[in-house]
Amino acid sequence: MSRLFRLRWWCWALLAIPLARLPLALAATDEAEPDFIGQIDNVTVAQGRDAILSCTVSHLNDYTVGWVKVDTKAIQATGRRVVTLNTRVSVENIPDSPVWKLIIKSAQPDDAGYYMAQINTDPMKSQMAYLSVMEPPNIDDEATPSVRQVRENESVELYCQATGQPMPIIAWKREDGTNISHDPCRHANDTHQKLVPSVDSLPKGYGRLCIAAADRSSMGTYFCIASNGVLPSVSKRIQLVVLFPTAIRAEKPLVGAPAGVNGIGLECIVEASPMSHHLFWYFGNVSIGPNERHTMTIHKINAYTIKMTLAILNLRETDAGLYRCQAGRSEATIRLYIHTPMTTPSRSTTTEFTLDIRTTPWKERQPQTSAAHLAIIQSPVITTEPYRPVTLVRHTLSQAEVLTSNNGPVQEVVYKNLSVHRSPPSSSMASDLKYHRPTGQLMLMFSMIAIFTQVISFVSC
């Protein structure tokens, strides 16, 4: 019996031990393991701003959250304790809060990369997120020349290299606002002239502007502008110089002015690249320098054009002649002439002339026939009567008139010693001529009528 009792006792004892441990096992199974709630978001910040990576963990209890930079495998922090030597890194967690934050102050490009949040369970639980640090654009001065020179009608390429995160996009602009047309780029030393990839196919951060045939209008300042969405955008000035020989022309090859005017300007336009510094004025073969009566100015019109001006003060008749403007070995000529000021002529004149009149006697009149009438009109009449000088003064625009008489015989007017002089008219004469100014045709008509009247009266008698 004793043996049987002992066996039963040991059986109950073996069964009692697992039953005693069962509440502890049940308690352990009721406590859930820690886990991440949701996914850690990727973060993008501009350079110099604070970057914050955060994760949410449930049922952490006695477990710990740690942060590791994946590319360098450097532990950043465990729990609330910072491990890295980077003083810009810190950890934030409010007690009893499931949110854990890794803070990187004033983020720099080296801080970019993948970061891992870990929970020290067995096996380990983790999540990763990417930190992107955006860099403002920066133009590489060594890869971007500031000045390009090319001869006229040759092709030229302007280069621009920039860096940044993300890689910047390059745009071109002229300083004067002129539109830019993109030409296909070609290899300068390629006889087959193969096309270089267009601007759209170039990698980001690299810019190229091609001008197939550069002329003087292509000359100027160009801006290479790099932008990637991170302020500020940057630009660089690139000066394009197109070389061509000097050309000069006169603005007005012939200039006239009256003597005594206060001043007159002679102008020449010069186009050159590079611009000549040897600019001169000549009067004939004599060089003109600044003095009391001559001043010289130079006005810049654009990058390759200037205007030369020679001002002559108190103009004299001796200033008339040929002037030369010279730039380098090129020159142009301007002829200056002096003219007399225009004056308004008087409207009426006094005409004095002397007439010798001889009268045909009645006894020598021809028979009243048509032929005689024509002879009287067409041929002179012979008379023995002496000449009688008559002086008439009349205000008229013509120098002579045919005189007739309604009471006497036909008279033949013979002009002798004709003299004419002009003198200013009086106010009454001027007013009379204003409304009674005969023309040459009208006077001739009146004369013919008068002669015809005299012939009729002579025939009737």
VEXDREN-2710 file (C-alpha; in Angstrom, 1 decimal):
% VEXDREN-2710
k/r/px/py/pz
1/MET/0.0/0.0/0.0
2/SER/2.8/2.3/0.8
3/ARG/4.3/1.9/-2.5
4/LEU/1.0/2.5/-4.3
5/PHE/0.5/5.7/-2.2
6/ARG/3.9/6.9/-3.1
7/LEU/3.4/6.3/-6.8
8/ARG/0.1/8.2/-6.7
9/TRP/1.8/11.1/-4.9
10/TRP/4.5/11.4/-7.4
11/CYS/2.0/11.4/-10.2
12/TRP/0.0/14.2/-8.6
13/ALA/3.2/16.1/-8.0
14/LEU/4.3/15.8/-11.7
15/LEU/0.8/17.0/-12.8
16/ALA/0.8/19.9/-10.2
17/ILE/4.0/21.5/-11.5
18/PRO/2.7/22.3/-15.1
19/LEU/-0.6/23.4/-13.6
20/ALA/1.3/25.8/-11.4
21/ARG/3.1/27.3/-14.3
22/LEU/0.0/27.6/-16.5
23/PRO/-1.2/31.0/-15.3
24/LEU/2.3/32.5/-16.0
25/ALA/2.2/31.0/-19.5
26/LEU/-1.3/32.3/-20.1
27/ALA/-0.2/35.8/-18.9
28/ALA/2.7/35.7/-21.3
29/THR/0.5/34.9/-24.2
30/ASP/-1.9/37.7/-23.4
31/GLU/0.9/40.3/-23.7
32/ALA/1.3/41.1/-27.5
33/GLU/4.7/41.7/-29.1
34/PRO/5.5/45.3/-30.2
35/ASP/5.0/46.2/-33.9
36/PHE/5.0/49.2/-36.3
37/ILE/1.7/51.0/-37.0
38/GLY/1.6/52.0/-40.6
39/GLN/4.6/52.7/-42.8
40/ILE/7.3/55.3/-42.3
41/ASP/7.0/58.1/-44.9
42/ASN/9.8/59.4/-47.1
43/VAL/10.9/62.9/-46.3
44/THR/12.2/65.6/-48.7
45/VAL/13.6/68.9/-47.3
46/ALA/15.5/71.8/-48.8
47/GLN/19.1/72.1/-47.8
48/GLY/19.5/73.9/-44.4
49/ARG/16.0/72.9/-43.2
50/ASP/15.3/70.4/-40.4
51/ALA/14.4/66.8/-41.4
52/ILE/12.1/64.7/-39.2
53/LEU/11.7/60.9/-39.6
54/SER/9.0/59.4/-37.4
55/CYS/7.6/56.0/-36.7
56/THR/4.7/54.7/-34.6
57/VAL/5.2/51.5/-32.5
58/SER/2.5/49.7/-30.5
59/HIS/3.0/47.5/-27.4
60/LEU/6.6/48.5/-27.0
61/ASN/6.7/47.7/-23.3
62/ASP/10.3/46.9/-22.4
63/TYR/11.6/46.7/-26.0
64/THR/13.6/49.5/-27.6
65/VAL/13.4/51.5/-30.9
66/GLY/16.7/52.2/-32.6
67/TRP/17.7/54.2/-35.8
68/VAL/20.4/53.3/-38.3
69/LYS/21.7/55.0/-41.5
70/VAL/21.6/52.2/-44.0
71/ASP/24.4/53.3/-46.4
72/THR/27.0/53.8/-43.7
73/LYS/25.5/51.3/-41.1
74/ALA/26.0/53.9/-38.5
75/ILE/23.7/53.7/-35.5
76/GLN/22.1/57.0/-34.9
77/ALA/20.2/56.4/-31.6
78/THR/18.8/53.6/-29.4
79/GLY/15.7/54.5/-27.4
80/ARG/16.1/58.1/-26.1
81/ARG/19.9/57.9/-26.2
82/VAL/21.8/59.4/-29.2
83/VAL/24.8/57.2/-30.3
84/THR/26.2/59.1/-33.4
85/LEU/28.8/61.8/-33.0
86/ASN/26.8/64.1/-35.3
87/THR/25.6/66.9/-33.0
88/ARG/22.8/67.8/-35.4
89/VAL/21.0/64.5/-34.7
90/SER/18.5/64.1/-31.8
91/VAL/15.6/61.8/-30.8
92/GLU/12.2/62.8/-29.5
93/ASN/9.6/60.7/-27.7
94/ILE/6.9/61.7/-25.3
95/PRO/6.5/59.2/-22.4
96/ASP/3.8/56.7/-23.0
97/SER/3.5/57.9/-26.6
98/PRO/3.9/55.4/-29.5
99/VAL/5.6/58.0/-31.8
100/TRP/9.4/58.1/-32.1
101/LYS/11.1/60.8/-34.0
102/LEU/14.6/61.1/-35.4
103/ILE/15.5/64.8/-36.0
104/ILE/18.3/66.0/-38.2
105/LYS/18.8/69.8/-37.9
106/SER/20.0/71.9/-40.9
107/ALA/20.0/68.9/-43.2
108/GLN/22.9/68.8/-45.7
109/PRO/23.4/66.7/-48.9
110/ASP/25.5/64.2/-47.0
111/ASP/22.5/63.4/-44.7
112/ALA/20.5/62.2/-47.7
113/GLY/19.9/58.4/-47.9
114/TYR/17.9/55.5/-46.4
115/TYR/17.2/55.4/-42.6
116/MET/16.0/52.2/-40.8
117/ALA/13.9/52.1/-37.6
118/GLN/14.4/48.8/-35.6
119/ILE/12.6/47.1/-32.7
120/ASN/14.8/44.7/-30.8
121/THR/12.5/41.7/-31.0
122/ASP/13.5/38.2/-31.9
123/PRO/13.5/38.2/-34.8
124/MET/14.1/42.0/-35.3
125/LYS/11.4/44.1/-36.8
126/SER/12.3/47.1/-39.0
127/GLN/11.1/49.7/-41.5
128/MET/13.0/52.0/-43.9
129/ALA/12.4/55.6/-45.3
130/TYR/14.4/57.8/-47.7
131/LEU/15.6/61.2/-46.8
132/SER/16.0/63.5/-49.8
133/VAL/17.9/66.8/-49.3
134/MET/17.2/69.3/-52.1
135/GLU/20.1/71.5/-53.1
136/PRO/19.7/74.8/-54.8
137/PRO/21.3/75.0/-58.3
138/ASN/24.9/76.0/-58.7
139/ILE/26.7/76.8/-61.9
140/ASP/30.2/75.5/-62.4
141/ASP/32.3/78.5/-63.4
142/GLU/35.2/76.4/-64.7
143/ALA/32.9/74.5/-67.1
144/THR/31.1/77.6/-68.2
145/PRO/33.2/80.2/-70.1
146/SER/32.3/83.9/-69.5
147/VAL/33.3/85.2/-72.9
148/ARG/33.1/83.6/-76.4
149/GLN/34.5/85.1/-79.6
150/VAL/33.7/84.1/-83.1
151/ARG/34.1/85.7/-86.6
152/GLU/31.0/86.9/-88.4
153/ASN/29.0/84.2/-90.2
154/GLU/30.7/81.4/-88.2
155/SER/28.9/78.9/-85.9
156/VAL/29.3/79.2/-82.2
157/GLU/28.2/77.1/-79.1
158/LEU/27.6/78.5/-75.6
159/TYR/28.0/76.0/-72.8
160/CYS/26.6/75.9/-69.3
161/GLN/27.1/73.3/-66.5
162/ALA/25.1/73.3/-63.3
163/THR/24.7/71.0/-60.3
164/GLY/21.9/70.6/-57.7
165/GLN/19.4/68.2/-56.2
166/PRO/17.4/67.5/-58.2
167/MET/19.5/68.2/-61.2
168/PRO/18.6/71.7/-62.5
169/ILE/17.1/72.5/-65.9
170/ILE/19.0/75.1/-68.0
171/ALA/17.3/78.0/-69.8
172/TRP/18.8/80.7/-72.0
173/LYS/17.9/84.4/-72.2
174/ARG/19.3/87.5/-73.8
175/GLU/20.0/90.6/-71.7
176/ASP/18.2/92.9/-74.1
177/GLY/15.1/90.7/-74.2
178/THR/15.5/89.6/-77.9
179/ASN/14.1/86.2/-78.7
180/ILE/16.5/83.4/-79.1
181/SER/16.1/80.8/-81.9
182/HIS/17.7/77.4/-81.3
183/ASP/19.8/76.1/-84.2
184/PRO/20.9/72.5/-84.5
185/CYS/24.3/72.0/-83.1
186/ARG/27.0/70.6/-85.3
187/HIS/30.6/69.4/-84.7
188/ALA/32.9/72.2/-85.7
189/ASN/35.6/69.8/-87.0
190/ASP/33.3/67.3/-88.6
191/THR/33.3/67.5/-92.4
192/HIS/30.0/65.6/-92.6
193/GLN/28.5/68.1/-90.0
194/LYS/26.7/65.4/-87.9
195/LEU/24.1/66.8/-85.6
196/VAL/24.8/67.0/-81.9
197/PRO/21.9/65.9/-79.7
198/SER/19.3/68.6/-79.3
199/VAL/18.8/70.6/-76.2
200/ASP/15.8/68.5/-75.1
201/SER/18.0/65.3/-75.2
202/LEU/20.8/66.8/-73.1
203/PRO/21.2/65.5/-69.6
204/LYS/19.8/67.7/-66.8
205/GLY/22.3/70.2/-65.5
206/TYR/24.0/70.6/-68.9
207/GLY/23.0/73.4/-71.3
208/ARG/24.1/74.3/-74.8
209/LEU/23.0/77.1/-77.1
210/CYS/24.0/76.9/-80.7
211/ILE/24.0/79.7/-83.3
212/ALA/24.6/78.4/-86.8
213/ALA/25.8/81.7/-88.4
214/ALA/26.6/84.4/-85.9
215/ASP/26.2/87.9/-87.2
216/ARG/26.5/91.3/-85.5
217/SER/22.9/91.1/-84.3
218/SER/23.9/88.0/-82.4
219/MET/26.4/89.9/-80.4
220/GLY/25.5/90.7/-76.8
221/THR/25.1/89.3/-73.3
222/TYR/23.4/85.9/-72.7
223/PHE/22.2/84.5/-69.4
224/CYS/22.4/80.8/-68.5
225/ILE/19.7/80.3/-65.9
226/ALA/19.6/77.1/-63.8
227/SER/16.5/76.2/-61.7
228/ASN/15.3/73.0/-60.0
229/GLY/12.4/74.2/-57.8
230/VAL/14.7/75.1/-54.9
231/LEU/15.2/78.8/-54.3
232/PRO/17.1/80.7/-55.3
233/SER/17.6/80.1/-59.0
234/VAL/21.1/81.1/-60.3
235/SER/22.3/82.5/-63.6
236/LYS/25.6/83.4/-65.2
237/ARG/26.4/86.0/-67.8
238/ILE/28.1/84.9/-71.0
239/GLN/29.4/87.6/-73.4
240/LEU/29.3/86.7/-77.1
241/VAL/31.6/88.8/-79.3
242/VAL/31.3/88.7/-83.1
243/LEU/34.3/90.0/-84.9
244/PHE/33.9/92.0/-88.1
245/PRO/35.9/94.9/-89.8
246/THR/35.1/98.6/-89.2
247/ALA/32.4/100.3/-91.3
248/ILE/31.6/104.0/-91.2
249/ARG/28.9/106.1/-92.9
250/ALA/27.7/109.7/-92.8
251/GLU/24.3/110.2/-91.3
252/LYS/23.7/113.1/-93.8
253/PRO/26.3/113.4/-96.6
254/LEU/25.1/116.9/-97.5
255/VAL/24.4/119.5/-94.8
256/GLY/23.4/123.1/-95.4
257/ALA/22.8/126.0/-93.0
258/PRO/22.8/129.8/-93.1
259/ALA/25.8/131.7/-91.9
260/GLY/25.6/133.0/-88.3
261/VAL/23.6/130.1/-86.8
262/ASN/24.5/129.2/-83.3
263/GLY/25.5/125.6/-84.0
264/ILE/25.2/122.8/-86.5
265/GLY/26.1/119.1/-86.1
266/LEU/27.8/116.7/-88.5
267/GLU/27.2/113.0/-87.6
268/CYS/28.8/109.7/-88.6
269/ILE/27.8/106.1/-87.6
270/VAL/30.6/103.6/-86.9
271/GLU/30.0/99.8/-86.7
272/ALA/33.0/97.8/-85.6
273/SER/34.0/94.8/-83.5
274/PRO/36.3/95.3/-81.8
275/MET/35.6/99.1/-81.7
276/SER/38.4/101.3/-83.0
277/HIS/39.8/103.8/-80.6
278/HIS/41.2/106.0/-83.4
279/LEU/38.3/108.4/-84.1
280/PHE/39.2/111.7/-85.9
281/TRP/37.5/114.6/-87.8
282/TYR/39.2/116.5/-90.7
283/PHE/38.3/119.7/-92.6
284/GLY/39.9/119.0/-95.9
285/ASN/43.3/117.7/-94.9
286/VAL/43.5/119.5/-91.6
287/SER/42.7/117.6/-88.4
288/ILE/40.1/119.2/-86.1
289/GLY/40.5/119.1/-82.4
290/PRO/38.3/120.4/-79.6
291/ASN/38.4/124.2/-79.4
292/GLU/36.1/127.2/-78.8
293/ARG/34.1/126.6/-82.0
294/HIS/34.3/122.8/-82.4
295/THR/33.2/120.1/-79.9
296/MET/33.2/116.4/-80.5
297/THR/31.1/113.8/-78.8
298/ILE/30.7/110.0/-79.0
299/HIS/27.4/108.3/-78.2
300/LYS/27.2/104.5/-77.8
301/ILE/24.1/103.0/-79.5
302/ASN/24.7/99.3/-78.9
303/ALA/27.6/96.8/-78.4
304/TYR/29.1/97.4/-81.8
305/THR/27.7/100.8/-82.9
306/ILE/28.6/104.4/-81.9
307/LYS/27.7/107.9/-83.3
308/MET/30.4/110.5/-83.8
309/THR/29.2/114.1/-83.7
310/LEU/31.1/117.2/-84.7
311/ALA/29.4/120.4/-83.5
312/ILE/30.4/123.7/-85.2
313/LEU/29.4/126.9/-83.3
314/ASN/28.8/130.4/-84.7
315/LEU/28.8/129.1/-88.3
316/ARG/30.8/131.2/-90.8
317/GLU/31.1/131.2/-94.6
318/THR/34.7/129.9/-94.3
319/ASP/33.3/126.8/-92.6
320/ALA/31.8/125.6/-95.9
321/GLY/33.7/122.7/-97.4
322/LEU/34.4/118.9/-97.2
323/TYR/34.6/117.2/-93.8
324/ARG/35.9/113.7/-93.2
325/CYS/35.1/111.4/-90.2
326/GLN/37.6/108.6/-89.7
327/ALA/37.5/105.4/-87.7
328/GLY/40.7/103.3/-88.0
329/ARG/41.3/103.0/-91.7
330/SER/37.7/103.7/-92.8
331/GLU/36.3/107.1/-93.4
332/ALA/33.2/108.9/-94.7
333/THR/32.7/112.5/-96.1
334/ILE/30.2/115.2/-95.4
335/ARG/29.9/118.4/-97.5
336/LEU/28.8/121.5/-95.6
337/TYR/27.5/124.5/-97.6
338/ILE/26.4/128.0/-96.5
339/HIS/23.3/129.4/-98.1
340/THR/21.7/132.9/-97.9
341/PRO/18.5/133.2/-95.9
342/MET/15.4/133.3/-98.0
343/THR/13.5/136.7/-98.2
344/THR/9.9/137.4/-99.4
345/PRO/9.9/139.6/-102.6
346/SER/7.7/142.7/-102.7
347/ARG/4.3/142.3/-104.4
348/SER/4.4/145.6/-106.4
349/THR/7.1/147.5/-108.2
350/THR/7.4/151.0/-109.8
351/THR/8.3/150.8/-113.4
352/GLU/9.7/153.8/-115.2
353/PHE/10.2/153.8/-118.9
354/THR/10.6/156.3/-121.7
355/LEU/8.6/156.1/-124.9
356/ASP/9.1/157.9/-128.2
357/ILE/5.8/158.4/-130.0
358/ARG/5.3/159.5/-133.5
359/THR/1.9/160.3/-135.0
360/THR/0.8/159.5/-138.5
361/PRO/-0.6/162.7/-140.1
362/TRP/-4.1/162.7/-141.4
363/LYS/-3.0/163.5/-145.0
364/GLU/-1.1/160.2/-145.4
365/ARG/-3.9/157.9/-144.4
366/GLN/-4.5/155.0/-146.7
367/PRO/-7.8/154.4/-148.6
368/GLN/-10.5/152.6/-146.7
369/THR/-9.8/149.1/-148.0
370/SER/-9.1/145.9/-146.2
371/ALA/-5.6/145.7/-147.6
372/ALA/-5.0/149.2/-146.2
373/HIS/-6.4/148.2/-142.9
374/LEU/-3.9/145.3/-142.8
375/ALA/-1.1/147.6/-143.9
376/ILE/-1.9/150.0/-141.0
377/ILE/-1.7/147.1/-138.5
378/GLN/1.1/145.1/-139.9
379/SER/3.6/147.7/-141.3
380/PRO/5.0/150.9/-139.7
381/VAL/3.8/154.3/-140.9
382/ILE/6.2/156.8/-142.4
383/THR/6.0/160.3/-141.0
384/THR/8.1/163.4/-141.0
385/GLU/6.8/164.6/-137.7
386/PRO/9.6/164.8/-135.2
387/TYR/9.8/162.4/-132.2
388/ARG/8.2/163.5/-129.0
389/PRO/9.7/161.9/-125.9
390/VAL/7.1/160.9/-123.3
391/THR/7.9/159.6/-119.8
392/LEU/5.3/157.4/-118.1
393/VAL/5.3/156.1/-114.6
394/ARG/2.9/153.2/-113.9
395/HIS/2.6/150.5/-111.2
396/THR/2.5/147.2/-113.0
397/LEU/4.2/143.8/-113.1
398/SER/5.1/144.2/-116.8
399/GLN/7.7/146.5/-118.2
400/ALA/5.8/148.0/-121.2
401/GLU/2.3/148.7/-122.4
402/VAL/0.8/149.7/-125.8
403/LEU/-0.7/153.2/-125.5
404/THR/-3.8/154.0/-127.5
405/SER/-6.1/157.0/-127.7
406/ASN/-9.8/157.1/-128.5
407/ASN/-9.6/160.7/-129.7
408/GLY/-6.5/160.7/-131.9
409/PRO/-5.0/158.8/-134.9
410/VAL/-3.4/155.5/-134.7
411/GLN/0.0/155.7/-133.0
412/GLU/3.0/153.5/-133.4
413/VAL/5.0/153.1/-130.3
414/VAL/8.7/152.9/-130.7
415/TYR/10.7/152.0/-127.6
416/LYS/13.9/153.9/-127.0
417/ASN/16.2/154.3/-124.1
418/LEU/14.1/151.9/-122.1
419/SER/15.1/152.1/-118.4
420/VAL/13.4/150.2/-115.5
421/HIS/13.9/150.7/-111.8
422/ARG/12.1/149.2/-108.8
423/SER/11.1/150.9/-105.5
424/PRO/8.9/149.8/-102.6
425/PRO/5.3/150.7/-103.2
426/SER/3.2/152.8/-101.0
427/SER/0.3/151.4/-99.0
428/SER/-2.3/152.7/-101.4
429/MET/-0.5/151.3/-104.4
430/ALA/-0.1/148.0/-102.7
431/SER/-3.8/147.8/-101.9
432/ASP/-4.6/148.9/-105.5
433/LEU/-2.4/146.2/-106.9
434/LYS/-3.9/143.6/-104.5
435/TYR/-7.2/143.8/-106.3
436/HIS/-6.1/145.0/-109.8
437/ARG/-3.1/142.9/-110.8
438/PRO/-3.3/142.3/-114.6
439/THR/-1.6/139.4/-116.2
440/GLY/0.3/139.4/-119.5
441/GLN/-2.5/137.7/-121.4
442/LEU/-5.2/140.0/-120.1
443/MET/-3.1/143.1/-121.0
444/LEU/-2.5/141.8/-124.5
445/MET/-6.2/141.2/-125.0
446/PHE/-7.0/144.8/-123.9
447/SER/-4.3/146.1/-126.2
448/MET/-5.8/144.2/-129.2
449/ILE/-9.3/145.5/-128.4
450/ALA/-8.0/149.1/-128.2
451/ILE/-6.2/148.8/-131.6
452/PHE/-9.2/147.2/-133.2
453/THR/-11.4/150.1/-131.9
454/GLN/-9.0/152.6/-133.3
455/VAL/-9.0/150.9/-136.7
456/ILE/-12.8/150.9/-136.8
457/SER/-13.0/154.6/-135.9
458/PHE/-10.4/155.4/-138.6
459/VAL/-12.3/153.5/-141.3
460/SER/-15.6/155.1/-140.3
461/CYS/-14.1/158.6/-140.6
END
